[in-house]
Amino acid sequence: MQGAQIHYPAVFVAAAVHMAIGFLWYSPIGFAKIWMAAVGKTEADMKEACKRGGLWKTYGIYFSALLLLSTVLAYFIDYTGADSMADGIGVGAWAWLGFVATTSLGGVLFEKRPFRLYLINGGYALVGMVISGAILASWR
């Protein structure tokens, strides 16, 4: 993809916003209780994980993954010529449908994970990707 025009500050902001959405999505005001029940965790388990540390490393690795996701999404947006917020939302939604919704379904089908976990995690990915797409397409 020679000549792709990627606006890297927008990539960084899209990744940061996606991460912030995750903090809210999986917080007590979001889906924390339902998510914990679906993965078999309790509030005590979560508090213990925080005490053990290592969360900053986990967050750093995940933020790096979101930077990669935002960069790839920016390439898709450039490739499709999306240049408006609505176009970016569309590219984000199609990318989610084609790559996230489909491959994540394996957790339900083969690992027998609860369907509600698929909905919670998939919903987060969808919201994150469409908002990232909106940011990336409108800030070029």
C-alpha positions as a printed Julia matrix, in Angstrom:
140×3 Matrix{Float64}:
   0.0     0.0    0.0
   2.45    2.58  -1.15
   1.35    6.13  -0.83
  -1.25    5.5    1.85
  -1.96    8.67   3.75
  -2.13    7.82   7.43
  -2.55   10.61   9.97
  -0.69    9.15  12.94
  -1.98   11.61  15.56
  -5.49   10.45  14.59
  -4.35    6.82  14.95
  -3.1     7.56  18.47
  -6.32    9.39  19.43
  -8.48    6.6   17.97
  -6.58    4.0   19.99
  -6.82    6.1   23.17
 -10.56    6.64  22.7
 -11.05    2.92  22.0
  -9.21    2.15  25.26
 -11.31    4.7   27.18
 -14.47    3.08  25.83
 -13.18   -0.22  27.2
 -12.63    1.27  30.64
 -16.25    2.42  30.68
 -17.65   -0.69  28.99
 -16.14   -3.08  31.52
 -16.63   -0.79  34.54
 -19.36   -1.0   37.2
 -21.39    1.55  35.23
 -21.05   -0.68  32.16
 -21.08   -4.45  31.91
 -18.63   -5.37  34.7
 -21.01   -7.56  36.69
 -22.39   -9.42  33.66
 -18.88   -9.84  32.21
 -17.47  -11.14  35.51
 -20.3   -13.66  35.79
 -19.74  -14.79  32.2
 -16.01  -15.4   32.77
 -16.49  -16.87  36.25
 -14.81  -14.05  38.19
 -15.9   -12.31  41.37
 -15.22   -8.8   42.62
 -12.75  -10.34  45.07
 -10.9   -11.98  42.16
 -10.67   -8.64  40.39
  -9.42   -6.82  43.5
  -6.8    -9.53  44.03
  -5.64   -9.18  40.42
  -5.21   -5.43  40.98
  -3.18   -6.06  44.14
  -0.87   -8.5   42.35
   0.04   -5.8   39.89
   0.96   -6.21  36.29
  -2.08   -4.3   35.08
   0.04   -1.52  33.58
   1.91   -4.08  31.52
  -1.41   -5.6   30.41
  -2.81   -2.17  29.55
   0.39   -1.29  27.67
   0.23   -4.43  25.57
  -3.46   -3.9   24.87
  -2.9    -0.25  23.93
  -0.21   -1.4   21.5
  -2.75   -3.8   19.98
  -5.24   -0.93  19.66
  -2.58    1.18  17.94
  -2.13   -1.63  15.43
  -5.9    -1.98  14.98
  -6.25    1.78  14.45
  -3.39    1.8   11.95
  -4.93   -1.02   9.92
  -8.33    0.67  10.09
  -6.69    3.9    8.87
  -5.29    1.96   5.89
  -8.78    0.59   5.15
 -10.2     4.11   5.37
  -7.52    5.45   3.04
  -7.98    2.55   0.62
 -11.76    3.02   0.47
 -11.5     6.79   0.15
 -13.68    7.34   3.23
 -13.51   11.03   4.06
 -16.4    11.71   6.4
 -17.5    10.61   9.84
 -20.31    8.55   8.31
 -17.9     6.85   5.91
 -15.55    6.04   8.78
 -18.38    4.56  10.81
 -19.25    2.38   7.84
 -15.68    1.18   7.34
 -15.36    0.45  11.07
 -18.64   -1.47  11.1
 -17.76   -3.53   8.02
 -14.29   -4.31   9.38
 -15.88   -5.4   12.68
 -18.43   -7.57  10.9
 -15.9    -9.19   8.61
 -13.05   -9.74  11.04
 -14.23   -9.51  14.66
 -17.83  -10.75  14.75
 -16.96  -13.77  12.65
 -13.75  -14.93  14.3
 -14.97  -14.21  17.84
 -17.87  -16.58  17.31
 -15.4   -19.46  17.65
 -15.31  -18.83  21.4
 -19.01  -19.59  21.6
 -19.03  -22.49  19.17
 -15.84  -24.34  20.07
 -14.93  -23.15  23.56
 -18.55  -23.16  24.76
 -18.24  -19.65  26.16
 -21.51  -17.94  27.03
 -23.21  -16.15  24.16
 -23.68  -13.12  26.43
 -19.87  -12.87  26.68
 -19.72  -12.8   22.88
 -22.29   -9.99  22.89
 -20.48   -7.97  25.57
 -17.04   -8.31  24.0
 -18.36   -7.97  20.46
 -20.39   -4.92  21.39
 -17.31   -3.27  22.85
 -15.3    -4.04  19.72
 -18.09   -2.72  17.48
 -18.48    0.55  19.37
 -14.71    1.0   19.56
 -14.21    0.32  15.87
 -17.01    2.55  14.59
 -15.9     5.45  16.78
 -12.29    4.88  15.75
 -13.42    4.8   12.12
 -15.27    8.07  12.6
 -12.18    9.7   14.12
  -9.82    8.38  11.46
 -11.99    9.29   8.47
 -12.91   12.76   9.66
  -9.4    13.68  10.83
  -7.33   13.14   7.68
